[in-house]
Amino acid sequence: MTTADGSALSFALARAMLSRFPLIDGHNDLPWELREKFGGDVAAVDLTARVAGTHTDIPRLVAGGVGGQFWSVYVPARLAGDAAVTAVLEQIDLVHRLVSRYPSRLQLALSADDVDRAFAAGRIASLLGAEGGHSIGGSLGVLRSLHALGVRYLTLTHNRSVGWASSATDDVVPGGLTGFGRAVVAEMQRLGMLVDLSHVAPATMHATLDVAQAPVIFSHSSALALCDNPRNVPDEVLQRLAANGGVCMVTFVPFFVSPECNDWFAGLRAQAAGRGLDPADLSAVFRLLPQWQAAHPMPAATLAQVADHVEHVRSVAGIGHVGLGGDFDGTPRVPDGLHDVSRYPALFAELVRRRWSETDCQALAGGNILRVMRAAESFSRAQAGT
């Protein structure tokens, strides 16, 4: 058998394995892509066919064995106050309209049991995650409203700090969380909403773990020990995450996976800063990407490097505390071998080659995040006395 045939067979076997349990990805930015490219008009694009210029559509989700997807209802950190709240409500509405438009393929999921029901029915469980605490406008009432509308995690910051929590790329809040920040964490856990620590500073990670009474997540972060990017998770936090019962969902973003890509991206951000742009404003930074790429070809990140991050998180935190959060459609570049959402089986084929058992693969794919969701739901019911 040739290597090519062997690779094809491994992919097919991994795809068959993913038909036996749900793969739940922690973060996909297709909703913002649809806003940017189509003005948020879900009727202007047919997700049942290949959508050019994206990493995601329904045929590729099916090919990739995706059983559940946290759709990011992201809004840029440049928006604040009422503008941010309005934008996140519009993005929530967009996801609800997507689910309604494709009822035979997508199913709204508000709980772990909903994910199981969707998977049993052959539909992709569609969950919502809000990216950035600026989207609540400093209001616990808005936070509660987002939960009522189906949002099941909130990333405490994006690339800029909010007044009550420090971002990994804008660490300005002493101690990581203010008193109001701790109140946000407590209210999220009372509601059963997952606290997402991707994008936050290490001080915020530690401050949150100090007060968290239910498991927390990193929806799309990798291992700092393998790639020294501030968006990644230090080993001491991974150890605390295990004690908390949470999960780190490893991302595929090349700048967080490959040290060479991270160095390349640091050069691009320095170029942006030299032109008077805010290096934390990724949309502005990425506008310089074609010119920078022409003069400085980007090195490749690889599927094997992503597998290395998965294995590192497993080695530090344990098999019960690792998941996947690809960040497809939220990054302009992806690793070789993981070019879109159809490629998850290739990653699992690599892990099986590294002697991962099917039980371990099931934990990584969705078992761990489902356990965390159930723990959050159980804590919320206990708080309500039910």
FENDASUL-V296603 format. One record per pair of residues at least 4 apart in sequence whose ideal C-beta (glycine too) atoms are under 8 Angstrom apart, sorted by the first residue. I is the first residue (numbers start at 1). J is the second residue. Records with the same first field share a line. If there is no record, write none. Layout:
BEGIN
I->J  J
END
This chain:
BEGIN
1->5  6  9
2->6
3->7
4->8
5->9
6->10
7->11  349
8->12
9->13
10->14  349  352  353
11->15  345  346  349
12->16  345
13->17  349  352
14->18  65  345  346  348  349  352
15->19  63  65  345
16->20
17->21  348  352  358  361
18->23  64  65  67  344  345  348  365
19->65
20->358  362
21->67  119  362  365  366  367
22->67  68  115  116  119  125  365  366  370
23->64  65  66  67  68  324  344  365  366
24->66  67  68  69  70  115  125  127  323  365  366  369  370
25->66  68  69  70  249  324  325  326  328  341  344
26->70  129  217  219  220  249  323  324  325  326  369
27->70  72  129  131  198  219  220  249  251  325  326  327  330
28->56  69  70  71  72  326  327  328  329  330  341
29->33  72  74  327  328  329  330
30->34  54  55  56  71  328  329
31->35  71  72  73  74  91  94  95  98
32->36  72  74  91  329  330
33->37  53  54  56  329
34->38  40  41  42  45  94  98
35->39  40  90  91  94
37->45  53  54
38->42  44  45
39->44
40->90  94
41->45
42->94  97  98  101
43->101
45->51
46->51
47->51  57  58  98  101  102
48->57  58  59  102  105
49->57  59
50->57  59  60
51->56  57
54->329  340
55->60  328  329  334  339  340  341
56->60  61  328  329  340  341
57->61
58->62  102  105  106  124
59->63
60->64  340  341  342
61->66  69  124  341  342
62->66  105  124
63->342
64->340  341  342  343  344  345
65->344  345
66->124  341  344
67->115  118  119  124  125  366
68->109  115  118  119  124  125  126  127  366
69->124  125  126  127
70->127  128  129  152  153  219  325
71->95  98  126  127  128  129
72->129  130  131  330
73->88  91  92  94  95  128  129  130  131  135  151
74->91  130  131  132  158  330
75->79  84  87  88  91  131  132  134  135
76->158  281  283
77->132  134  157  158  159  160  280  281
78->281
79->83  84  87  134
80->84  134  137
81->85  137  138
82->86  137
83->87
84->88  132  134  135  137
85->89  135  136  137  139  142
86->90
87->91  135
88->92  130  135  146
89->93  149
90->94
91->95
92->96  128  146  149  150  151
93->97
94->98
95->99  126  128  150
96->100  108  149  150
97->101
98->102  106  126
99->103  106  107  108  126
102->106
103->107
104->123
105->123  124
106->123  124  126
107->114  117  118  121  123  124  125  126
108->114  126  150
109->114  115  118  125  126  127
110->114  127  150  152
111->115  373  377
112->116  370  373  374  377
113->117
114->118  125
115->119  125  127  366  370  373
116->120  370
117->121
118->123  124  125  126
119->123  125
127->150  152
128->149  150  151  152
129->151  152  153  154  155  194  196  219
130->135  136  146  151  153  154  155
131->135  155  158  196  199
132->155  157  158  162  199
133->154  155  156  157  162  164  165  184
134->157  158  160  162
135->142  146  154
136->140  142  143  146  154  184
137->142
138->162  163  164  180
139->143
140->144  183  184  187
141->145
142->146
143->147  154  184  187  188  191  193
144->148  187  191
145->149
146->151  154
147->151  152  191  192  193
151->193
152->192  193  194  373
153->193  194  195  196  217  219
154->184  188  193  194  195  196
155->196  197  198  199  200  219
156->162  165  181  184  185  195  196  197  199  200  204  208
157->161  162  165  166  167  168  170  199  200  204
158->167  199
159->167  168  169  170  199  280  281  282
160->167  169  170  280
161->165  166  167  170  171  172  173  201
162->167
163->173  178  180
164->173  177  178  180  181  184
165->173  176  177  178  181  184  200  204
166->170  171  172  173  176  177  200  201  203  204
167->171  199  200  201  204  280
168->199  200  201  202  230  231
169->199  230  231  279  280
170->280
171->201  203
173->177  178  181  201  203  204
175->203  207
176->181  200  201  202  203  204  205  206  207  208
177->181  182  185  204  207  208  211
178->182
179->183
180->184
181->185  204  207
182->186  207  211
183->187
184->188
185->189  195  208  211  212
186->190  211  213
187->191
188->193  194  195
189->193  195  212  213  214  376  379  380  383
190->380  383
191->380
192->376  377  379  380  381
193->376
194->215  216  217  372  373  376
195->208  212  216  217
196->216  217  218  219
197->204  205  208  216  217  218  221  233
198->218  219  220  221  231  251  325
199->231
200->204  205  208
201->205  230
202->206  234  237
203->207
204->208
205->209  233  234  237  240
206->210  237  240
207->211
208->212  216
209->216  237  240  241  244
212->216  244
213->379
214->245  375  376  379  380
215->244  245  246  247  372  375  376
216->241  244  246
217->246  247  248  249  323  369  372
218->233  241  246  247  248  249  325
219->249  325
220->249  251  253  325  326  327  330
221->231  232  233  248  249  250  251  256  325
222->226  227  229  231  232  233  250  251  253  256  257  306  309  313
223->227  232  233  235  238  248  250  309  312  313  316
224->228  229  232  233  234  235
225->234  235  312  316
226->232  257  259  305  308  309  312
227->232  256  257  258  259  262  309
228->232  259  262
229->255  256  262
231->253  255  256
232->256
233->237  238  241  248  313
234->238
235->239  316
236->240
237->241
238->242  248  313  316  317  321
239->243  316  317
240->244
241->246  247  248  317  321
242->246  316  317  318  320  321
245->321  371  372  375
246->321  372
247->320  321  322  323  368  369  372
248->313  317  321  322  323
249->322  323  324  325  369
250->306  309  310  313  322  323  324  325
251->256  257  325  326  327
252->257  306  326  327  328  331  334  335  338
253->257  327  330  331  333  334
254->258  261  265  298  300  301  331  333  334  335
255->261  262  264  265  331  333
256->262
257->261  301  305  306  309  335
258->262  299  300  301  302  305  335
259->263
260->264  299  301
261->265  298  299  300  301  333
262->266
263->267
264->268  296  298  299
265->269
266->270
267->271  292  296
268->272  285  288  289  292  296
269->273  279  285
270->274  279
271->275  288  292
272->277  278  279  284  285  288
273->277  278  279
275->288
277->281  284  285  288
278->284
279->285
281->285
282->286
283->287
284->288
285->289
286->332
288->292
289->293  332
290->294
291->295
292->296
293->297  298
298->333
300->335  336
301->305  306  333  334  335  336
302->306  335  336  337
303->307  335  336  337  338  343  346  347  350
304->308  337  350
305->309  335
306->310  335  338  347
307->311  347  350  351  354
308->312
309->313
310->314  322  324  347  351  364
311->315  351  354
312->316
313->317  321  322
314->318  319  321  322  360  364
317->321  322
318->322
319->360  363  364
320->363  368  371
321->368
322->363  364  368
323->364  365  366  368  369
324->344  347  364  365
326->338  341  344
327->331
328->334  340  341
334->338  339  340
337->343  346  347
338->343  346  347
339->343
343->347
344->348
345->349
346->350
347->351
348->352  356  361  365
349->353
350->354
351->356  360  361  364
352->356  361
356->360  361  364
357->361
358->362
359->363
360->364
361->365
362->366  367
363->367  368
364->368
366->370
367->371
368->372
369->373
370->374
371->375
372->376
373->377
374->378
375->379
376->380
377->381
378->382
379->383
380->384
381->386
382->386
END
